[in-house]
């Protein structure tokens, strides 16, 4: 099937005079809600770890926290394409907060069995499986097409900032007041986030002329759309492979730190901080200076940087150099994820955004349990350094092959067509793109 290299229009109902107010309200609400959710995520993980001191228990927590989200995201995307997206996001956020509140009340009553905690975590993950693709699909409805890259960069930067702040807040509240107070903090932030979202004006998508279909038909249609749309299929395959290849540093680098540089807690904390600070700055750079750059050029550049930095982390024996490489890795993440999300938003028809982003959410959610089940056991039989070197080289090799494939060349051509503004002939990112 031949894909047109034109950009499908985003919702024409975006009001140019009020979009900044809408985006400000939207981002404020999502920031507050995300903050509470991340604080709970860290606190529960630490609670399970300290209480059980069991690797199996921690693995079960990871599966409960991410696997349901990956599975439910498929249906969440369908719901986002069939229902009012603002209402759906509000309901999902309320459901997550309710599960947290019920768990808090049970623990106050003295009921704190591990399986109850895992069930609550699983319910929260189900809610996230609906909320995440819905929020991603909602962004093009309230943002003008020429501002998508910038707003996505800001959104990425906010998420990175929360990843930096949330662990510190979780540690402070958890250590001072206990796990239950952390749960109540999440409920409060969810209520505030829902209040902000409730006053955001989200234009309706025109579904006139579209015959009603069943959920099964929508699911099959979403799979068929991705399978037959070469550009979207290529983007999702690249995202999935790169996500899996670069997930290794997230799970095995702390093990490398402990084994080679010592078990001091500050060393592990410094590792997370270096990565998070890099992500925050990367999001700012994308939103402020790279918003008009080539989407595909940024994706390719950041992928090669991923590979090179991962190899470097496997080769270095200096702790501070390792931290520096981890900082640069975090800095590069928004250079990949932001243009990727923007290309999906620009390439896919608005009415199908939810279904497509559900598959993106599946990849992101399932990468964690898959990574824990693969990289963990390997790190016990093969050196972490070897895993990093092989993973980095595989990342570079895969991207080189991917962009030379017909679908990759078509994606490059489409990215050039959809980019806002004329390409800068002196832009080094443009030089990375193969001739279509």
C-alpha positions as CSV (number, residue, x, y, z in Angstrom):
1,X,0.0,0.0,0.0
2,X,1.3,3.4,-1.0
3,X,1.1,6.1,1.8
4,X,0.5,9.7,0.9
5,X,3.1,12.0,2.2
6,X,0.7,14.7,3.2
7,X,-0.2,15.7,6.7
8,X,-3.8,14.9,7.7
9,X,-5.2,18.0,9.3
10,X,-5.6,18.1,13.0
11,X,-8.9,19.2,14.4
12,X,-9.9,22.5,12.7
13,X,-11.9,23.5,15.8
14,X,-8.7,24.6,17.7
15,X,-9.4,28.2,18.7
16,X,-6.2,30.2,18.0
17,X,-7.1,32.9,20.5
18,X,-7.6,30.7,23.5
19,X,-5.3,27.7,22.8
20,X,-2.6,29.0,25.1
21,X,-5.0,29.2,28.0
22,X,-6.3,25.7,27.3
23,X,-2.8,24.3,27.1
24,X,-1.7,26.1,30.3
25,X,-4.7,24.6,32.2
26,X,-4.2,21.2,30.6
27,X,-0.5,21.0,31.4
28,X,-1.0,22.4,35.0
29,X,-3.6,19.7,35.7
30,X,-1.6,16.9,34.2
31,X,1.5,18.0,36.1
32,X,-0.2,18.0,39.5
33,X,-1.9,14.6,38.8
34,X,1.4,13.1,37.4
35,X,3.3,14.3,40.5
36,X,0.9,12.5,42.9
37,X,1.0,9.3,40.8
38,X,4.8,9.2,40.6
39,X,5.2,9.9,44.4
40,X,2.9,6.8,45.1
41,X,4.8,4.8,42.5
42,X,8.2,5.3,44.3
43,X,6.8,5.0,47.8
44,X,5.0,1.7,47.1
45,X,8.0,0.2,45.4
46,X,10.2,1.2,48.4
47,X,7.5,-0.1,50.9
48,X,7.4,-3.5,49.2
49,X,11.2,-3.7,49.0
50,X,11.8,-2.8,52.6
51,X,9.0,-4.9,53.9
52,X,9.8,-8.1,52.0
53,X,13.4,-7.7,50.9
54,X,12.5,-10.1,48.2
55,X,13.4,-9.8,44.5
56,X,10.3,-11.8,43.6
57,X,8.1,-9.4,45.4
58,X,9.7,-6.4,43.7
59,X,9.2,-8.2,40.3
60,X,5.6,-8.9,41.1
61,X,5.2,-5.2,41.9
62,X,6.7,-4.2,38.6
63,X,4.4,-6.6,36.7
64,X,1.3,-5.3,38.6
65,X,2.3,-1.7,38.0
66,X,3.0,-1.9,34.3
67,X,1.6,-5.1,32.6
68,X,-2.1,-4.2,33.1
69,X,-1.5,-0.7,31.6
70,X,0.1,-2.3,28.6
71,X,-2.8,-4.6,28.0
72,X,-5.6,-2.1,28.8
73,X,-4.0,0.6,26.7
74,X,-5.3,-1.3,23.6
75,X,-8.9,-0.9,24.8
76,X,-8.2,2.6,26.2
77,X,-7.2,3.8,22.8
78,X,-10.5,2.5,21.3
79,X,-12.5,4.2,24.1
80,X,-10.6,7.5,23.4
81,X,-11.7,7.3,19.7
82,X,-15.3,6.6,20.6
83,X,-16.0,8.8,23.6
84,X,-15.5,12.3,24.8
85,X,-11.8,12.3,25.6
86,X,-11.9,14.9,28.3
87,X,-14.6,13.0,30.2
88,X,-12.7,9.7,29.7
89,X,-9.5,11.2,31.1
90,X,-11.3,12.6,34.1
91,X,-13.1,9.3,34.9
92,X,-9.8,7.4,34.6
93,X,-8.0,9.8,37.0
94,X,-10.9,9.5,39.5
95,X,-10.7,5.7,39.3
96,X,-7.0,5.7,40.0
97,X,-7.5,8.1,43.0
98,X,-10.4,5.9,44.3
99,X,-8.2,2.8,44.2
100,X,-5.5,4.6,46.1
101,X,-8.0,5.9,48.7
102,X,-9.5,2.4,49.3
103,X,-6.0,1.0,49.8
104,X,-5.2,3.8,52.3
105,X,-8.4,3.1,54.3
106,X,-7.6,-0.7,54.3
107,X,-4.1,-0.1,55.6
108,X,-5.4,2.3,58.3
109,X,-7.7,-0.6,59.4
110,X,-4.7,-2.9,59.6
111,X,-5.2,-4.8,56.4
112,X,-1.8,-4.6,54.6
113,X,-1.3,-8.0,53.0
114,X,1.0,-7.9,50.0
115,X,-1.6,-9.2,47.6
116,X,-4.0,-6.4,48.5
117,X,-1.3,-3.8,47.7
118,X,-0.6,-5.5,44.4
119,X,-4.3,-5.6,43.5
120,X,-4.5,-1.8,44.2
121,X,-1.4,-1.2,42.1
122,X,-2.9,-3.3,39.3
123,X,-6.1,-1.2,39.4
124,X,-4.1,2.0,39.2
125,X,-2.3,0.5,36.2
126,X,-5.6,-0.3,34.5
127,X,-6.6,3.4,34.9
128,X,-3.3,4.5,33.5
129,X,-3.9,2.3,30.5
130,X,-7.0,4.3,29.7
131,X,-5.7,7.7,30.7
132,X,-2.3,7.7,28.9
133,X,-3.5,7.2,25.3
134,X,-6.5,9.4,26.0
135,X,-4.3,12.3,27.1
136,X,-1.9,11.9,24.1
137,X,-4.8,11.8,21.7
138,X,-6.3,14.9,23.3
139,X,-3.2,17.1,22.8
140,X,-3.8,17.7,19.0
141,X,-7.4,18.8,19.7
142,X,-6.2,21.7,21.8
143,X,-2.9,22.6,20.2
144,X,-2.4,24.2,16.7
145,X,-0.5,22.0,14.3
146,X,2.5,24.3,14.1
147,X,2.9,24.2,18.0
148,X,2.6,20.4,18.5
149,X,6.4,19.9,18.7
150,X,6.9,22.7,21.2
151,X,4.0,21.6,23.4
152,X,5.1,18.0,23.3
153,X,8.6,19.1,24.3
154,X,7.1,21.0,27.3
155,X,5.1,18.0,28.3
156,X,8.2,15.8,28.1
157,X,10.1,18.3,30.2
158,X,7.4,18.3,32.8
159,X,7.4,14.5,33.0
160,X,11.2,14.6,33.4
161,X,11.0,17.2,36.1
162,X,8.5,15.1,38.0
163,X,10.8,12.1,37.7
164,X,13.4,14.3,39.4
165,X,11.2,15.8,42.2
166,X,8.9,12.9,43.0
167,X,11.5,10.5,44.5
168,X,12.7,13.2,46.9
169,X,9.2,14.1,48.0
170,X,8.2,10.4,48.3
171,X,11.2,9.7,50.5
172,X,10.5,12.7,52.7
173,X,6.8,12.0,53.2
174,X,7.3,8.2,53.5
175,X,10.0,8.6,56.1
176,X,8.2,11.2,58.1
177,X,4.6,10.2,58.0
178,X,4.4,6.7,56.6
179,X,3.0,5.1,53.4
180,X,-0.7,6.0,54.1
181,X,0.0,9.8,54.1
182,X,1.6,9.3,50.6
183,X,-1.7,7.8,49.4
184,X,-3.7,10.7,50.7
185,X,-1.3,13.1,48.9
186,X,-2.1,11.3,45.6
187,X,-5.8,11.6,46.2
188,X,-5.5,15.4,46.8
189,X,-3.4,15.9,43.7
190,X,-5.8,13.9,41.6
191,X,-8.7,16.0,42.7
192,X,-6.8,19.2,41.8
193,X,-5.7,17.8,38.4
194,X,-9.3,16.8,37.6
195,X,-10.5,20.3,38.5
196,X,-8.0,21.9,36.0
197,X,-8.9,19.5,33.3
198,X,-12.7,20.1,33.8
199,X,-12.3,23.7,32.7
200,X,-10.2,23.0,29.6
201,X,-12.2,23.6,26.4
202,X,-11.6,20.5,24.2
203,X,-13.2,20.7,20.7
204,X,-15.2,17.7,19.6
205,X,-13.9,15.6,16.7
206,X,-16.2,15.5,13.7
207,X,-17.3,11.9,13.5
208,X,-20.3,12.6,11.2
209,X,-20.6,10.2,8.3
210,X,-18.8,7.5,10.3
211,X,-20.9,4.4,10.8
212,X,-21.0,3.0,14.4
213,X,-18.7,0.0,14.9
214,X,-18.2,-2.5,17.7
215,X,-15.2,-2.4,20.0
216,X,-13.9,-5.5,18.3
217,X,-14.1,-3.8,15.0
218,X,-12.3,-0.8,16.3
219,X,-9.5,-3.0,17.7
220,X,-9.1,-4.8,14.4
221,X,-9.3,-1.6,12.5
222,X,-6.5,-0.1,14.7
223,X,-4.3,-3.1,14.0
224,X,-5.1,-3.1,10.3
225,X,-4.4,0.7,10.2
226,X,-1.0,0.2,11.6
227,X,-0.3,-2.9,9.5
228,X,-1.2,-1.2,6.3
229,X,0.1,2.3,7.0
230,X,3.8,1.9,6.3
231,X,5.0,5.1,8.0
232,X,3.1,4.5,11.2
233,X,4.1,0.8,11.2
234,X,7.8,1.8,10.7
235,X,7.6,4.4,13.5
236,X,6.1,1.9,16.0
237,X,8.5,-0.9,15.2
238,X,11.5,1.5,15.6
239,X,10.0,2.8,18.8
240,X,9.5,-0.7,20.2
241,X,13.0,-2.0,19.3
242,X,14.8,1.2,20.5
243,X,12.8,1.2,23.7
244,X,13.7,-2.4,24.4
245,X,17.4,-1.9,23.5
246,X,17.8,1.2,25.6
247,X,15.8,0.0,28.6
248,X,18.9,-1.9,29.7
249,X,20.6,1.1,31.3
250,X,17.5,1.7,33.4
251,X,17.6,-1.7,35.0
252,X,21.2,-2.9,35.0
253,X,23.2,0.3,35.6
254,X,22.3,0.4,39.3
255,X,23.6,-3.2,39.5
256,X,26.8,-2.1,37.9
257,X,27.2,0.8,40.3
258,X,26.8,-1.5,43.3
259,X,29.1,-4.2,42.0
260,X,31.9,-2.0,40.7
261,X,31.7,1.3,42.6
262,X,30.2,0.4,46.0
263,X,26.7,0.0,47.6
264,X,26.5,3.5,49.1
265,X,22.9,4.8,48.6
266,X,24.2,8.3,47.5
267,X,25.8,6.7,44.5
268,X,22.5,5.1,43.3
269,X,20.7,8.4,44.1
270,X,23.2,10.4,42.0
271,X,22.7,8.0,39.1
272,X,18.9,8.7,39.1
273,X,19.5,12.4,39.5
274,X,22.0,12.6,36.6
275,X,19.5,10.9,34.3
276,X,16.5,13.0,35.4
277,X,18.4,16.3,35.2
278,X,19.4,15.4,31.7
279,X,15.8,14.6,30.7
280,X,14.6,17.9,32.1
281,X,17.2,19.9,30.2
282,X,16.5,17.8,27.1
283,X,12.8,18.7,27.2
284,X,13.7,22.3,27.6
285,X,16.1,22.2,24.6
286,X,13.5,20.5,22.4
287,X,10.7,23.0,23.4
288,X,12.9,26.1,23.1
289,X,15.5,25.5,20.4
290,X,14.7,22.3,18.5
291,X,11.0,22.7,18.0
292,X,11.4,23.6,14.3
293,X,14.1,21.1,13.5
294,X,13.7,18.0,11.4
295,X,11.6,15.4,13.2
296,X,13.4,12.5,11.6
297,X,16.8,14.1,12.0
298,X,16.3,14.3,15.7
299,X,15.1,10.7,16.0
300,X,18.1,9.4,14.1
301,X,20.6,11.6,15.9
302,X,19.3,10.7,19.3
303,X,19.3,7.0,18.5
304,X,22.9,7.0,17.5
305,X,23.7,9.0,20.6
306,X,21.9,6.3,22.7
307,X,24.0,3.6,21.2
308,X,27.3,5.5,21.6
309,X,26.6,6.5,25.2
310,X,25.5,3.0,26.1
311,X,28.7,1.6,24.7
312,X,30.7,4.3,26.6
313,X,29.1,3.3,29.9
314,X,30.1,-0.3,29.2
315,X,33.7,0.7,28.6
316,X,34.4,3.3,31.3
317,X,35.7,2.4,34.7
318,X,35.4,5.9,36.2
319,X,32.3,6.6,38.3
320,X,32.1,10.3,37.5
321,X,32.4,9.7,33.7
322,X,29.7,7.1,34.1
323,X,27.4,9.7,35.7
324,X,28.3,12.1,32.9
325,X,27.3,9.6,30.3
326,X,24.1,8.9,32.1
327,X,23.3,12.6,32.2
328,X,23.9,12.8,28.4
329,X,21.7,9.7,27.9
330,X,18.8,11.5,29.8
331,X,19.4,14.6,27.8
332,X,19.0,12.6,24.6
333,X,15.7,11.0,25.5
334,X,13.4,14.0,24.7
335,X,15.2,14.3,21.4
336,X,13.8,10.9,20.5
337,X,10.5,10.7,22.2
338,X,9.2,14.2,21.5
339,X,9.6,14.2,17.7
340,X,8.4,10.6,17.6
341,X,5.1,11.5,19.4
342,X,4.8,14.6,17.1
343,X,5.2,12.6,13.9
344,X,2.5,10.1,15.1
345,X,0.2,13.0,15.8
346,X,0.9,14.7,12.5
347,X,0.7,11.5,10.4
348,X,-2.3,9.7,11.9
349,X,-5.9,11.0,11.3
350,X,-7.3,12.7,14.4
351,X,-10.1,10.2,14.7
352,X,-7.6,7.3,15.0
353,X,-5.1,8.9,17.4
354,X,-6.5,7.0,20.4
355,X,-6.1,3.6,18.8
356,X,-2.6,4.3,17.6
357,X,-1.4,5.8,20.9
358,X,-2.8,2.8,22.7
359,X,-0.1,0.7,20.9
360,X,2.5,3.2,21.9
361,X,1.4,2.9,25.5
362,X,1.5,-0.9,25.3
363,X,5.2,-0.7,24.2
364,X,6.1,1.7,27.0
365,X,4.2,-0.2,29.6
366,X,5.4,-3.7,28.7
367,X,9.0,-2.7,28.3
368,X,9.5,-2.6,32.0
369,X,8.4,-6.2,32.9
370,X,10.0,-7.5,29.7
371,X,13.2,-5.7,30.7
372,X,13.1,-7.0,34.2
373,X,12.6,-10.6,33.0
374,X,15.4,-10.5,30.3
375,X,18.1,-8.1,31.5
376,X,18.0,-9.1,35.1
377,X,18.8,-12.8,34.7
378,X,21.4,-12.0,32.0
379,X,23.2,-9.7,34.3
380,X,23.7,-12.6,36.7
381,X,25.5,-14.7,34.0
382,X,27.1,-12.0,31.8
383,X,28.9,-8.8,32.9
384,X,26.8,-5.7,32.9
385,X,29.5,-4.0,30.9
386,X,29.1,-6.6,28.1
387,X,25.3,-6.1,28.1
388,X,25.7,-2.4,27.7
389,X,28.2,-2.7,24.9
390,X,26.2,-5.2,22.9
391,X,23.0,-3.2,23.5
392,X,24.6,0.0,22.3
393,X,26.1,-1.6,19.2
394,X,22.7,-3.3,18.4
395,X,21.0,0.1,18.7
396,X,23.3,1.7,16.2
397,X,23.1,-1.3,13.8
398,X,19.3,-1.5,14.0
399,X,18.7,2.2,13.2
400,X,21.2,2.1,10.3
401,X,19.3,-0.8,8.7
402,X,15.8,0.7,9.6
403,X,16.4,4.0,7.8
404,X,17.6,2.2,4.6
405,X,14.4,0.2,4.3
406,X,11.7,1.4,1.9
407,X,9.4,2.3,4.8
408,X,12.2,4.2,6.5
409,X,12.8,6.2,3.4
410,X,9.1,7.0,3.1
411,X,9.1,8.1,6.8
412,X,12.0,10.4,6.1
413,X,10.1,11.9,3.1
414,X,7.0,12.3,5.2
415,X,8.8,14.0,8.0
416,X,10.2,16.5,5.6
417,X,6.8,17.2,4.2
418,X,5.2,17.6,7.6
419,X,8.0,19.7,9.1
420,X,6.9,23.3,9.8
421,X,9.2,25.8,8.2
422,X,11.9,25.2,5.5
423,X,14.8,22.9,6.3
424,X,18.0,24.6,7.1
425,X,20.6,23.3,4.6
426,X,23.3,23.8,7.2
427,X,21.5,21.8,9.8
428,X,23.6,18.8,10.8
429,X,20.4,16.9,11.6
430,X,19.3,17.2,8.0
431,X,22.6,15.7,6.9
432,X,21.7,12.5,8.9
433,X,18.6,11.8,6.8
434,X,19.2,9.6,3.8
435,X,17.9,10.9,0.4
436,X,14.4,9.6,-0.2
